[in-house]
Amino acid sequence: MNFELTEEQKSVKKVVRKFVDKEIIPYIQEWDRQGAFQPSILKRLSELELMGVCIPEEYGGLGMDYNTLAIICEELERGDTAYRTAVSVHTGLNTMTLLQWGTEQQKQTYLVPQAKGLKIGAFGLTEPNAGSDVAAMQTTAKREGDYYVLNGSKTWISLCDYADHFLVFAKTDHDLGSKGITAFIVERTFEGFESKAIKGKLGIRAGNTGEIFFNDVKVPAANRLGEEGEGFKIAMSALDNGRFTVAAGAVGLLEASFEASLKYCHERSTFGKEIGKHQLVQQMIAKMSANLEIARLLVYKAGTLKNEGKRNTKETSLAKWIACNAANEAANDAVQIHGAYGYSDEYPVERYLRNSKAPVIYEGTREIHTVMQGEYALGYREDKPLRKQLPSWPFEKVTVH
């Protein structure tokens, strides 16, 4: 196994790091204070061709591997979680799912403009009473001729006010539980669609998060993704991609906490010496350093399985669980190392701590991932091949009609 980044990956990492250092870090504290999302950042990411980096060139992407996507997410979250989240939702949850499950017509209509960053995609699964318990969703889709009529709502939807296309899950048959869920591509412009931002969040304040509502929204049958009843499988495959990007982002947040702590350890002195000379501070630094290596390796292992076209639910779950927990712990320790200054937004570590909490909740709580890993270890859970797998890398040439 080769642990070195390719020259292409190093180049991408350098480009994204330069972008983050110049266009996000100098302004993010103020954006966070204001709770202001900057759609101009998405435009810049599109101009840098980073919104579809792991989508085949035939569909408007750069055709790079899945670990390159992880590198982008890592670097973005080193700046702030809000903009990694935007890429996670657009690329991981939506665009990669269209690549995996979409018809050729759907790919031409929705995947291509999203891969180019001309249109922005979002993901609608969670409801007020249906989070980890996906089968409890209440949103319905009723077939009426050439359309499905959607009614209901979704919550905690990233990019709710800015996305053009939403991958939405609804019940087409309530009696079948999870087997009665179907996936749809919904456009913001469809009549009866509304969105509303959520205010007062603990963290990711510079991100746009909210609710979306469906009031007799007519969705063409051609916009159904997969077959009726395949929605749960499609959602879980989407989460394999989303969780991968969340885990990669957590590596970036962990690195940011680590770098800020190292800097402060050399700047601050107590009892006649740098605080980095104190053993209990060294203990926290050592733990951050070790967890950074562990988390990054777990992410790249999951990405390598994606590159090989192999099912990676177990490995992605493990990477998400470990990396997000480690990032939360590192941010907490970073605040402790900074002492009273860590409690003020004069330093970025208080924002890191606030931002680090959401990823241990969304896309599978740490408790869900703990149970999953226990079931895998005990042999109670086994992954079977899906009807449609994410394409392996390097991508084969396809004929576009």
C-alpha positions as CSV (number, residue, x, y, z in Angstrom):
1,M,0.0,0.0,0.0
2,N,1.3,3.4,-1.0
3,F,0.9,6.1,1.6
4,E,2.3,8.9,-0.6
5,L,0.0,11.4,-2.4
6,T,0.3,11.5,-6.2
7,E,1.7,14.6,-7.8
8,E,-1.8,15.4,-9.0
9,Q,-3.2,15.1,-5.5
10,K,-0.4,17.3,-4.1
11,S,-1.2,19.9,-6.7
12,V,-4.9,19.8,-5.8
13,K,-4.1,20.1,-2.1
14,K,-1.8,23.1,-2.8
15,V,-4.5,24.9,-4.8
16,V,-7.2,24.3,-2.2
17,R,-5.0,25.3,0.7
18,K,-4.0,28.5,-1.0
19,F,-7.7,29.3,-1.7
20,V,-8.7,28.6,1.9
21,D,-5.8,30.7,3.3
22,K,-6.6,33.6,1.0
23,E,-10.4,33.6,0.6
24,I,-11.9,31.9,3.7
25,I,-9.6,32.1,6.8
26,P,-9.2,35.9,6.8
27,Y,-13.0,36.4,6.8
28,I,-14.5,33.4,8.5
29,Q,-14.6,34.7,12.0
30,E,-16.8,37.7,10.9
31,W,-19.0,35.5,8.7
32,D,-19.5,33.2,11.7
33,R,-20.4,36.1,14.0
34,Q,-22.9,37.3,11.5
35,G,-24.3,33.9,10.6
36,A,-23.7,34.8,7.0
37,F,-23.3,32.1,4.2
38,Q,-21.3,33.3,1.2
39,P,-22.6,31.8,-2.1
40,S,-19.6,33.5,-3.8
41,I,-17.4,30.7,-2.2
42,L,-19.4,28.1,-4.1
43,K,-18.9,30.1,-7.3
44,R,-15.1,30.2,-6.7
45,L,-15.0,26.5,-6.0
46,S,-16.9,26.0,-9.3
47,E,-14.4,28.2,-11.1
48,L,-11.6,26.0,-9.7
49,E,-13.5,22.9,-11.0
50,L,-13.7,21.4,-7.6
51,M,-17.4,20.7,-7.3
52,G,-17.3,17.6,-9.5
53,V,-13.6,16.6,-9.0
54,C,-14.4,12.8,-8.8
55,I,-17.0,12.7,-11.5
56,P,-15.9,11.3,-14.9
57,E,-15.0,13.9,-17.5
58,E,-17.8,12.6,-19.8
59,Y,-20.2,14.0,-17.3
60,G,-18.5,17.3,-16.7
61,G,-16.2,16.4,-13.9
62,L,-12.4,16.3,-13.6
63,G,-12.2,12.5,-13.5
64,M,-9.9,12.4,-10.4
65,D,-10.1,9.7,-7.8
66,Y,-12.2,9.6,-4.6
67,N,-9.3,10.3,-2.3
68,T,-8.7,13.6,-4.1
69,L,-12.2,14.5,-3.0
70,A,-11.2,13.7,0.5
71,I,-8.2,16.0,0.2
72,I,-10.4,18.8,-0.9
73,C,-12.8,18.3,2.0
74,E,-9.9,18.1,4.5
75,E,-8.5,21.4,3.3
76,L,-11.9,23.2,3.2
77,E,-12.7,22.2,6.8
78,R,-9.3,23.4,7.9
79,G,-10.8,26.8,7.0
80,D,-14.4,26.2,8.2
81,T,-16.9,23.4,8.4
82,A,-19.5,25.4,6.5
83,Y,-17.8,25.1,3.1
84,R,-16.8,21.5,3.5
85,T,-20.4,20.8,4.3
86,A,-21.4,22.5,1.1
87,V,-19.1,20.2,-0.9
88,S,-20.2,17.1,1.1
89,V,-23.9,17.8,0.3
90,H,-23.4,18.8,-3.3
91,T,-20.8,16.3,-4.4
92,G,-21.0,13.5,-1.9
93,L,-24.7,13.1,-1.1
94,N,-26.2,14.3,-4.3
95,T,-23.9,14.3,-7.4
96,M,-22.2,11.0,-6.7
97,T,-25.6,9.4,-6.1
98,L,-26.8,10.6,-9.5
99,L,-23.6,9.1,-11.0
100,Q,-24.4,5.8,-9.3
101,W,-28.1,5.5,-9.8
102,G,-29.2,8.0,-12.5
103,T,-30.4,7.2,-16.0
104,E,-28.5,8.6,-18.9
105,Q,-31.2,11.3,-19.3
106,Q,-31.0,12.2,-15.6
107,K,-27.2,12.4,-15.8
108,Q,-27.4,14.7,-18.8
109,T,-30.0,16.9,-17.2
110,Y,-28.8,17.1,-13.6
111,L,-25.4,15.4,-13.2
112,V,-23.5,17.4,-15.9
113,P,-24.4,20.9,-14.7
114,Q,-23.8,19.9,-11.1
115,A,-20.4,18.4,-11.9
116,K,-19.5,21.7,-13.6
117,G,-20.8,23.7,-10.6
118,L,-23.3,25.5,-12.8
119,K,-26.1,24.1,-10.6
120,I,-26.0,23.2,-6.9
121,G,-27.4,20.0,-5.4
122,A,-28.7,19.2,-1.9
123,F,-30.1,16.2,-0.1
124,G,-33.4,15.8,1.7
125,L,-33.7,12.7,4.0
126,T,-34.1,13.9,7.6
127,E,-37.5,14.9,9.0
128,P,-38.6,16.4,12.4
129,N,-39.6,12.9,13.5
130,A,-37.3,10.8,11.3
131,G,-33.6,11.1,11.8
132,S,-31.7,7.8,12.5
133,D,-35.1,6.0,12.1
134,V,-35.4,6.7,8.4
135,A,-38.4,4.4,7.9
136,A,-40.4,6.7,10.2
137,M,-40.5,9.5,7.5
138,Q,-43.9,11.0,6.8
139,T,-43.3,12.7,3.4
140,T,-45.4,11.1,0.8
141,A,-45.3,10.7,-3.0
142,K,-48.5,9.7,-4.8
143,R,-48.4,8.6,-8.4
144,E,-50.8,10.5,-10.7
145,G,-50.2,9.7,-14.3
146,D,-46.9,11.0,-15.5
147,Y,-46.2,12.7,-12.2
148,Y,-45.7,12.0,-8.5
149,V,-47.3,14.5,-6.1
150,L,-45.1,15.2,-3.0
151,N,-46.4,16.4,0.4
152,G,-44.4,16.8,3.6
153,S,-41.2,18.4,4.8
154,K,-37.5,17.8,5.5
155,T,-35.3,19.5,8.1
156,W,-31.6,20.2,8.7
157,I,-31.1,20.6,5.0
158,S,-27.8,22.1,4.1
159,L,-27.9,24.7,1.3
160,C,-31.7,24.8,1.6
161,D,-31.9,28.3,0.3
162,Y,-29.2,28.0,-2.4
163,A,-29.5,24.6,-4.0
164,D,-31.1,24.3,-7.4
165,H,-31.8,20.5,-7.2
166,F,-32.7,18.4,-4.2
167,L,-32.4,14.6,-3.9
168,V,-35.6,13.9,-1.9
169,F,-36.9,10.7,-0.3
170,A,-40.6,10.0,0.2
171,K,-43.0,7.2,1.0
172,T,-44.8,5.7,-2.0
173,D,-46.2,2.9,0.2
174,H,-46.6,3.4,3.9
175,D,-47.3,-0.2,4.6
176,L,-43.9,-1.4,3.4
177,G,-41.8,0.5,5.9
178,S,-38.3,1.2,4.6
179,K,-39.1,-0.8,1.4
180,G,-41.8,1.8,0.6
181,I,-39.4,4.7,0.2
182,T,-38.6,6.1,-3.2
183,A,-36.1,8.7,-4.3
184,F,-36.8,11.8,-6.5
185,I,-35.0,14.7,-8.1
186,V,-36.8,17.9,-7.1
187,E,-36.1,21.3,-8.6
188,R,-36.4,24.4,-6.5
189,T,-38.6,26.0,-9.3
190,F,-41.3,23.3,-9.0
191,E,-44.6,24.8,-7.8
192,G,-45.3,24.2,-4.1
193,F,-41.7,24.0,-3.0
194,E,-40.5,26.3,-0.2
195,S,-37.4,26.6,2.0
196,K,-36.7,28.4,5.3
197,A,-33.3,28.8,7.1
198,I,-32.8,27.6,10.7
199,K,-31.3,30.3,13.0
200,G,-29.6,30.0,16.4
201,K,-27.3,27.1,15.7
202,L,-24.6,26.1,18.1
203,G,-22.0,25.7,15.3
204,I,-21.5,25.9,11.5
205,R,-23.1,29.4,11.8
206,A,-21.5,30.5,8.5
207,G,-23.4,27.7,6.7
208,N,-26.9,27.7,5.3
209,T,-29.1,25.1,7.0
210,G,-32.9,24.8,7.2
211,E,-36.2,23.2,6.2
212,I,-37.8,22.5,2.9
213,F,-41.5,22.0,2.3
214,F,-43.6,20.2,-0.3
215,N,-47.2,21.3,-0.8
216,D,-48.6,19.2,-3.7
217,V,-45.3,19.4,-5.6
218,K,-45.7,17.7,-9.0
219,V,-42.5,15.8,-9.8
220,P,-42.2,14.2,-13.3
221,A,-42.0,10.4,-13.2
222,A,-38.8,10.8,-15.2
223,N,-37.3,12.4,-12.1
224,R,-37.7,9.3,-10.0
225,L,-34.2,8.0,-9.1
226,G,-34.1,4.2,-9.3
227,E,-37.2,2.1,-9.0
228,E,-40.1,2.5,-6.6
229,G,-39.1,1.1,-3.2
230,E,-35.4,1.5,-3.8
231,G,-35.2,4.8,-1.9
232,F,-33.8,3.3,1.3
233,K,-30.9,1.5,-0.6
234,I,-30.2,4.7,-2.5
235,A,-30.2,6.8,0.6
236,M,-27.8,4.4,2.4
237,S,-25.4,4.4,-0.6
238,A,-25.6,8.2,-0.7
239,L,-24.6,8.2,3.0
240,D,-21.6,6.0,2.2
241,N,-20.4,8.9,0.0
242,G,-21.5,11.7,2.4
243,R,-20.0,10.1,5.5
244,F,-16.7,9.7,3.6
245,T,-16.6,13.4,3.0
246,V,-17.6,14.2,6.5
247,A,-14.8,12.0,7.9
248,A,-12.3,13.7,5.5
249,G,-13.5,17.1,6.7
250,A,-13.0,16.0,10.4
251,V,-9.4,15.3,9.6
252,G,-9.1,19.0,8.5
253,L,-10.7,20.2,11.6
254,L,-8.5,18.0,13.7
255,E,-5.5,19.4,11.9
256,A,-6.6,23.0,12.4
257,S,-7.0,22.4,16.1
258,F,-3.6,20.8,16.3
259,E,-1.9,23.6,14.3
260,A,-3.5,26.3,16.5
261,S,-2.5,24.5,19.7
262,L,1.1,24.0,18.5
263,K,1.3,27.7,17.7
264,Y,-0.1,28.8,21.1
265,C,2.1,26.3,23.0
266,H,5.2,28.2,21.7
267,E,3.7,31.7,22.3
268,R,2.4,31.3,25.8
269,S,4.6,30.9,28.9
270,T,3.7,30.0,32.4
271,F,5.9,29.3,35.4
272,G,8.9,30.4,33.5
273,K,8.6,28.2,30.4
274,E,6.5,27.6,27.3
275,I,3.3,25.8,28.1
276,G,4.3,23.1,25.6
277,K,6.9,22.1,28.2
278,H,4.2,21.0,30.6
279,Q,3.6,17.3,30.5
280,L,-0.2,17.4,30.6
281,V,-0.2,19.8,27.7
282,Q,2.1,17.4,25.8
283,Q,-0.3,14.7,26.5
284,M,-3.1,16.6,24.7
285,I,-0.7,17.4,21.8
286,A,0.4,13.8,21.5
287,K,-3.2,12.6,21.4
288,M,-4.0,15.1,18.7
289,S,-1.0,14.1,16.6
290,A,-1.8,10.4,16.9
291,N,-5.5,10.8,16.1
292,L,-4.7,12.9,13.1
293,E,-2.6,10.1,11.6
294,I,-5.2,7.4,12.5
295,A,-8.2,9.4,11.1
296,R,-6.4,10.3,7.9
297,L,-5.4,6.7,7.2
298,L,-9.0,5.4,7.9
299,V,-10.3,7.9,5.4
300,Y,-7.8,7.0,2.7
301,K,-8.6,3.3,3.3
302,A,-12.3,3.9,2.6
303,G,-11.3,6.1,-0.4
304,T,-9.1,3.3,-1.8
305,L,-12.0,0.9,-1.6
306,K,-14.2,3.4,-3.4
307,N,-11.5,3.7,-6.1
308,E,-11.6,-0.1,-6.5
309,G,-15.4,-0.1,-6.8
310,K,-15.8,-2.2,-3.7
311,R,-18.6,-1.9,-1.1
312,N,-17.2,0.2,1.8
313,T,-20.1,0.8,4.2
314,K,-18.2,-0.7,7.2
315,E,-14.9,1.1,6.5
316,T,-16.6,4.5,5.8
317,S,-18.7,4.1,9.0
318,L,-15.5,3.4,11.0
319,A,-13.7,6.4,9.4
320,K,-16.6,8.7,10.1
321,W,-17.0,7.5,13.7
322,I,-13.3,7.7,14.6
323,A,-12.5,10.9,12.7
324,C,-15.4,12.9,14.0
325,N,-15.0,11.8,17.6
326,A,-11.3,12.6,17.4
327,A,-12.0,16.1,15.9
328,N,-14.5,16.9,18.6
329,E,-11.9,15.8,21.3
330,A,-9.1,17.7,19.7
331,A,-11.2,20.9,19.5
332,N,-12.1,20.5,23.1
333,D,-8.5,20.1,24.1
334,A,-7.4,23.0,21.9
335,V,-9.8,25.3,23.9
336,Q,-8.3,23.9,27.1
337,I,-4.7,24.6,25.9
338,H,-5.7,28.1,25.1
339,G,-7.2,28.6,28.6
340,A,-9.4,31.7,29.0
341,Y,-8.5,32.9,25.5
342,G,-10.0,29.6,24.1
343,Y,-13.4,30.8,25.4
344,S,-13.2,33.9,23.2
345,D,-13.6,34.2,19.4
346,E,-10.4,36.2,19.4
347,Y,-8.9,32.8,18.7
348,P,-10.5,30.2,16.2
349,V,-10.5,27.3,18.6
350,E,-13.9,28.2,20.1
351,R,-15.4,28.0,16.6
352,Y,-13.7,24.7,16.0
353,L,-15.3,23.3,19.2
354,R,-18.7,24.5,18.2
355,N,-18.4,23.2,14.6
356,S,-17.0,19.9,15.7
357,K,-20.3,18.9,17.5
358,A,-22.6,18.6,14.5
359,P,-20.5,15.9,12.6
360,V,-20.8,13.5,15.5
361,I,-24.6,13.8,15.1
362,Y,-25.4,14.1,11.4
363,E,-25.1,11.3,8.8
364,G,-25.3,8.7,11.5
365,T,-24.8,9.6,15.2
366,R,-21.7,8.2,16.9
367,E,-24.1,5.9,18.7
368,I,-25.4,4.5,15.4
369,H,-21.9,4.0,14.1
370,T,-20.9,2.3,17.4
371,V,-23.7,-0.2,17.0
372,M,-22.8,-0.7,13.3
373,Q,-19.2,-1.6,14.1
374,G,-20.3,-3.9,17.0
375,E,-22.7,-5.7,14.6
376,Y,-20.0,-6.1,12.0
377,A,-17.5,-7.5,14.6
378,L,-20.1,-9.9,15.9
379,G,-21.2,-11.1,12.4
380,Y,-24.7,-9.7,12.8
381,R,-24.3,-7.3,9.9
382,E,-23.1,-8.1,6.4
383,D,-23.0,-5.9,3.3
384,K,-24.3,-7.2,0.0
385,P,-23.5,-5.7,-3.4
386,L,-26.0,-3.1,-4.6
387,R,-27.8,-3.2,-7.9
388,K,-25.7,-0.3,-9.0
389,Q,-22.2,0.4,-7.6
390,L,-20.3,3.6,-7.7
391,P,-18.0,3.4,-10.7
392,S,-14.4,2.5,-9.9
393,W,-11.4,4.7,-10.8
394,P,-9.8,5.3,-13.2
395,F,-13.1,5.7,-14.9
396,E,-13.9,3.8,-18.1
397,K,-14.8,5.8,-21.1
398,V,-18.6,5.9,-21.7
399,T,-20.7,6.7,-24.7
400,V,-22.8,9.8,-24.0
401,H,-26.0,9.9,-26.0
